């Protein structure tokens, strides 16, 4: 296995691997039951595989994800510790999400995250979702945290261009934008990523395997455990899932012809998008953590990208037809 490269993250001084660890499922909420021992093993194996950053948030399992990451960090020598990316603006109660980016709330959230993580500084601190408060107030709070040495760089997640422009107007350096992106979900490539290129801002893509389906292991009778949010998502309902599975199977056949795995094709194809910095891939156990480094490789060539595009066009029309059929039902 070749070492993962290190890529500059926007205008920050961080250099990160193109694959990072996602910890939403490790929080034990919204993805079905999760054992702490599996979470610890997932993180340990991912770090051993060479991934050098972990993305988390206090809202993931009401602080559970940060606490598990903190336990992992505690057992690592300084030279092996990954960068820690966390978030603010949603509170830390998974059962009662409260979006607030007031100055006082941000400062308090940062201190609470630092305690759970057992560290003195968060490497990237990100506003998780749009909040009612002016974005200028969040920027001012982040300036205070930067000056205090509690955070190293600042990012935004799930924000549209107007909010990005508002942040840029504050003059506070914005290192990253985090946005959903997969072969099945490409809106960011048309809207957010062009802005990031113009402003020399890094882009972190989450859900590059589209909440798991692009691993290529799902079947038509896919079932989710109790508490798994995917059971309620429209794209995985019976009218849409067959079209996604057909596209996934075709992508898998294309990957096999290239001698690589389906998830590796799904991830590396995204890096054909100019401006994408890295992808966040969630892990839940040792096997998934160990496999993270295998998702990286050369960007598919032009012929392969054309084949992928043909599959995605067919998927688009299949989903449109399914929606039209549903609307015609009495």
C-alpha positions as CSV (number, residue, x, y, z in Angstrom):
1,X,0.0,0.0,0.0
2,X,1.5,3.4,-1.1
3,X,1.5,6.2,1.5
4,X,-1.3,8.7,1.2
5,X,-0.2,12.0,-0.2
6,X,-0.5,15.3,1.8
7,X,-2.5,18.1,0.2
8,X,-2.5,21.8,1.2
9,X,-5.9,22.6,2.8
10,X,-6.9,26.0,1.4
11,X,-4.9,28.9,2.7
12,X,-4.3,27.2,6.1
13,X,-0.9,25.7,7.1
14,X,-2.4,22.2,7.2
15,X,-1.5,19.4,4.8
16,X,-4.0,16.6,4.8
17,X,-4.5,13.2,3.2
18,X,-7.1,13.1,0.4
19,X,-9.2,10.7,2.6
20,X,-10.3,11.7,6.1
21,X,-12.3,9.8,8.8
22,X,-15.9,10.6,9.4
23,X,-17.4,10.0,12.9
24,X,-21.1,10.6,12.6
25,X,-22.0,6.9,13.0
26,X,-19.4,6.5,15.8
27,X,-21.7,8.8,17.8
28,X,-24.2,5.9,18.0
29,X,-27.1,8.0,16.9
30,X,-28.9,8.1,13.5
31,X,-27.0,5.1,12.1
32,X,-28.3,2.3,14.3
33,X,-26.6,0.7,17.3
34,X,-22.8,1.2,17.6
35,X,-20.4,-0.5,20.0
36,X,-17.7,1.7,21.6
37,X,-15.1,-1.0,21.1
38,X,-15.8,-1.0,17.3
39,X,-15.6,2.8,17.2
40,X,-12.2,2.7,18.9
41,X,-10.9,0.0,16.6
42,X,-12.2,1.9,13.5
43,X,-10.3,5.0,14.5
44,X,-7.1,3.2,15.5
45,X,-7.0,1.2,12.2
46,X,-7.8,4.3,10.1
47,X,-4.9,6.2,11.7
48,X,-2.6,3.2,11.3
49,X,-3.5,3.1,7.6
50,X,-2.1,6.6,7.2
51,X,-5.2,8.9,7.3
52,X,-4.1,12.1,9.1
53,X,-7.3,13.8,10.0
54,X,-10.6,13.1,11.7
55,X,-13.8,15.0,11.3
56,X,-16.3,15.1,14.2
57,X,-18.9,17.2,15.9
58,X,-20.4,17.6,19.4
59,X,-23.9,16.8,18.0
60,X,-22.8,13.4,16.9
61,X,-24.2,11.2,19.7
62,X,-24.4,14.1,22.2
63,X,-20.7,14.3,22.4
64,X,-20.0,10.6,22.2
65,X,-18.1,10.8,18.9
66,X,-15.8,13.5,20.3
67,X,-15.3,11.5,23.5
68,X,-14.4,8.4,21.6
69,X,-11.9,10.3,19.5
70,X,-10.5,11.9,22.6
71,X,-9.9,8.4,24.1
72,X,-8.1,7.4,20.9
73,X,-5.9,10.5,20.9
74,X,-5.0,9.9,24.5
75,X,-3.4,6.6,23.6
76,X,-1.3,7.9,20.7
77,X,2.1,9.5,20.8
78,X,2.1,13.1,19.6
79,X,3.8,12.3,16.3
80,X,1.0,9.8,15.4
81,X,-2.0,12.0,16.3
82,X,-4.2,13.1,13.4
83,X,-5.5,16.6,12.9
84,X,-8.8,17.1,14.7
85,X,-11.7,18.8,12.8
86,X,-14.8,19.6,14.8
87,X,-17.8,21.9,14.5
88,X,-20.1,24.3,16.3
89,X,-23.6,25.8,15.9
90,X,-25.8,22.8,16.6
91,X,-25.3,22.2,20.3
92,X,-24.4,18.8,21.8
93,X,-27.8,17.2,22.4
94,X,-28.7,14.9,19.5
95,X,-32.3,14.6,20.7
96,X,-32.7,18.4,20.8
97,X,-30.6,20.1,18.1
98,X,-30.4,23.8,18.8
99,X,-28.9,25.9,16.0
100,X,-27.2,28.9,17.6
101,X,-24.0,30.7,16.6
102,X,-24.0,33.5,19.1
103,X,-20.6,34.7,20.3
104,X,-21.2,33.2,23.8
105,X,-22.5,29.9,22.5
106,X,-19.5,29.4,20.2
107,X,-17.0,30.2,22.9
108,X,-18.7,27.8,25.3
109,X,-19.1,25.0,22.6
110,X,-15.4,25.2,21.8
111,X,-14.4,24.8,25.5
112,X,-16.7,21.8,25.9
113,X,-15.3,20.2,22.7
114,X,-11.7,20.7,23.9
115,X,-12.6,19.0,27.2
116,X,-14.2,16.0,25.5
117,X,-11.4,15.7,23.0
118,X,-8.7,16.1,25.7
119,X,-6.7,18.5,23.5
120,X,-5.7,22.2,23.7
121,X,-6.4,23.2,20.1
122,X,-8.9,22.1,17.4
123,X,-7.2,22.2,14.0
124,X,-10.2,23.1,12.0
125,X,-13.4,24.6,13.6
126,X,-16.4,24.6,11.4
127,X,-19.9,26.2,11.5
128,X,-22.0,23.1,11.1
129,X,-25.2,24.5,9.6
130,X,-26.7,28.0,9.0
131,X,-27.9,29.6,12.2
132,X,-30.2,32.5,12.9
133,X,-27.4,34.8,14.1
134,X,-25.5,37.0,11.6
135,X,-22.6,35.2,10.2
136,X,-20.4,38.2,11.2
137,X,-21.0,37.3,14.8
138,X,-19.7,33.8,14.2
139,X,-16.7,35.2,12.4
140,X,-15.9,37.5,15.3
141,X,-16.1,34.6,17.8
142,X,-13.7,32.6,15.7
143,X,-11.3,35.5,15.6
144,X,-11.3,35.3,19.4
145,X,-10.7,31.6,19.4
146,X,-7.8,31.9,16.9
147,X,-6.2,34.6,19.0
148,X,-6.5,32.4,22.1
149,X,-4.9,29.5,20.4
150,X,-7.9,27.3,20.9
151,X,-8.4,26.7,17.1
152,X,-6.0,26.7,14.2
153,X,-8.3,27.4,11.2
154,X,-12.0,28.0,10.4
155,X,-14.4,26.4,8.0
156,X,-18.1,26.4,7.0
157,X,-20.3,23.4,6.4
158,X,-23.6,23.2,4.4
159,X,-23.7,26.9,3.5
160,X,-24.7,28.5,0.1
161,X,-22.9,31.1,-1.9
162,X,-24.6,34.1,-0.2
163,X,-23.4,33.0,3.2
164,X,-19.9,32.3,1.8
165,X,-19.9,35.9,0.3
166,X,-21.0,37.3,3.7
167,X,-18.1,35.4,5.4
168,X,-15.6,36.6,2.9
169,X,-16.7,40.2,3.5
170,X,-15.7,39.9,7.2
171,X,-12.1,39.4,6.2
172,X,-11.7,36.4,8.5
173,X,-9.7,33.7,6.7
174,X,-11.9,30.8,5.6
175,X,-9.8,27.6,5.2
176,X,-12.5,25.2,4.1
177,X,-16.1,24.6,2.9
178,X,-17.6,21.2,3.8
179,X,-20.4,20.0,1.5
180,X,-22.2,16.8,0.5
181,X,-20.8,15.3,-2.8
182,X,-21.0,12.0,-4.5
183,X,-21.5,10.6,-8.0
184,X,-25.2,10.5,-7.2
185,X,-25.2,14.1,-5.7
186,X,-23.3,16.6,-7.7
187,X,-24.9,20.0,-6.8
188,X,-21.8,21.2,-5.0
189,X,-19.7,20.8,-8.1
190,X,-21.9,23.4,-9.8
191,X,-22.4,25.9,-6.9
192,X,-20.0,25.7,-4.0
193,X,-16.8,24.4,-5.5
194,X,-16.5,27.1,-8.1
195,X,-16.7,29.7,-5.3
196,X,-14.0,27.9,-3.4
197,X,-11.7,27.9,-6.4
198,X,-12.1,31.6,-6.8
199,X,-11.3,32.2,-3.1
200,X,-8.5,29.6,-2.7
201,X,-10.7,27.8,-0.1
202,X,-10.3,24.1,0.5
203,X,-13.3,21.8,-0.1
204,X,-14.1,18.7,2.1
205,X,-16.7,16.4,0.6
206,X,-18.9,14.3,2.9
207,X,-21.0,11.3,1.9
208,X,-18.8,10.5,-1.1
209,X,-20.2,6.9,-1.0
210,X,-23.8,8.3,-0.8
211,X,-24.5,7.1,2.7
212,X,-23.1,3.6,2.0
213,X,-24.9,2.5,-1.2
214,X,-21.7,3.1,-3.3
215,X,-19.9,0.5,-1.3
216,X,-21.7,-1.9,-3.7
217,X,-23.0,-4.3,-1.1
218,X,-26.7,-3.3,-0.9
219,X,-29.5,-5.4,-2.4
220,X,-33.1,-4.8,-3.4
221,X,-34.3,-5.9,0.0
222,X,-31.9,-3.6,1.9
223,X,-33.0,-3.2,5.5
224,X,-31.8,-0.7,8.0
225,X,-31.5,-1.2,11.8
226,X,-33.7,0.7,14.2
227,X,-32.8,4.3,14.5
228,X,-31.0,4.4,11.1
229,X,-31.9,7.7,9.4
230,X,-31.4,6.2,6.0
231,X,-34.7,4.3,6.3
232,X,-36.6,7.6,6.0
233,X,-34.6,9.1,3.1
234,X,-36.6,9.6,-0.1
235,X,-33.8,8.3,-2.4
236,X,-33.8,4.9,-0.6
237,X,-37.6,4.4,-0.8
238,X,-38.9,1.5,-3.0
239,X,-39.6,3.7,-6.1
240,X,-36.1,5.1,-6.2
241,X,-33.8,2.4,-4.7
242,X,-33.9,0.1,-7.8
243,X,-32.5,2.9,-10.0
244,X,-29.7,3.7,-7.6
245,X,-28.9,0.0,-7.3
246,X,-28.8,-0.5,-11.0
247,X,-26.4,2.5,-11.4
248,X,-24.3,1.2,-8.5
249,X,-24.1,-2.3,-10.0
250,X,-23.0,-0.8,-13.4
251,X,-20.3,1.3,-11.6
252,X,-19.2,-1.9,-9.8
253,X,-18.8,-3.7,-13.1
254,X,-16.8,-0.8,-14.5
255,X,-14.6,-0.9,-11.5
256,X,-14.0,-4.6,-11.8
257,X,-12.9,-4.1,-15.4
258,X,-10.3,-1.6,-14.1
259,X,-9.1,-4.0,-11.4
260,X,-10.2,-1.7,-8.5
261,X,-13.0,-1.7,-6.0
262,X,-16.4,0.0,-6.5
263,X,-15.9,2.4,-3.6
264,X,-12.5,3.4,-4.9
265,X,-13.9,4.2,-8.3
266,X,-16.7,6.2,-6.7
267,X,-14.3,8.3,-4.6
268,X,-11.4,8.8,-7.1
269,X,-13.9,9.9,-9.8
270,X,-14.8,12.9,-7.6
271,X,-11.2,14.1,-7.7
272,X,-11.7,14.9,-11.4
273,X,-13.6,17.9,-10.1
274,X,-11.2,20.8,-10.0
275,X,-11.1,22.3,-6.5
276,X,-12.0,19.3,-4.4
277,X,-9.4,18.9,-1.7
278,X,-10.4,15.7,0.2
279,X,-13.3,13.3,1.0
280,X,-14.7,12.3,4.4
281,X,-15.6,8.7,4.7
282,X,-17.3,7.3,7.8
283,X,-16.1,4.2,9.5
284,X,-17.7,2.0,12.1
285,X,-15.3,-0.9,12.7
286,X,-11.8,-2.1,12.3
287,X,-12.3,-3.4,8.7
288,X,-13.7,-0.1,7.5
289,X,-11.0,1.9,9.2
290,X,-8.2,-0.3,7.7
291,X,-9.8,0.0,4.2
292,X,-9.8,3.8,4.1
293,X,-6.4,4.1,2.5
294,X,-7.5,1.7,-0.3
295,X,-10.0,4.2,-1.5
296,X,-7.3,6.5,-2.9
297,X,-5.6,6.1,-6.3
298,X,-5.3,7.8,-9.7
299,X,-8.2,9.8,-11.0
300,X,-10.0,7.7,-13.7
301,X,-9.1,8.5,-17.2
302,X,-11.3,10.3,-19.7
303,X,-12.8,7.2,-21.2
304,X,-13.8,5.9,-17.7
305,X,-15.2,9.3,-16.8
306,X,-17.4,9.2,-19.9
307,X,-18.6,5.8,-19.0
308,X,-19.5,7.0,-15.5
309,X,-21.3,10.0,-17.0
310,X,-23.4,7.7,-19.2
311,X,-24.5,5.7,-16.1
312,X,-25.4,8.9,-14.3
313,X,-27.5,10.2,-17.2
314,X,-29.4,6.9,-17.2
315,X,-29.9,7.2,-13.5
316,X,-31.2,10.7,-13.8
317,X,-33.8,9.8,-16.3
318,X,-34.8,6.7,-14.4
319,X,-35.4,8.7,-11.2
320,X,-37.4,11.3,-13.2
321,X,-39.6,8.5,-14.7
322,X,-40.1,7.1,-11.2
323,X,-41.2,10.5,-9.8
324,X,-43.5,11.1,-12.8
325,X,-45.1,7.7,-12.3
326,X,-45.6,8.4,-8.6
327,X,-47.3,11.7,-9.3
328,X,-49.7,10.0,-11.7
329,X,-50.9,7.6,-9.1
330,X,-54.4,8.2,-7.8
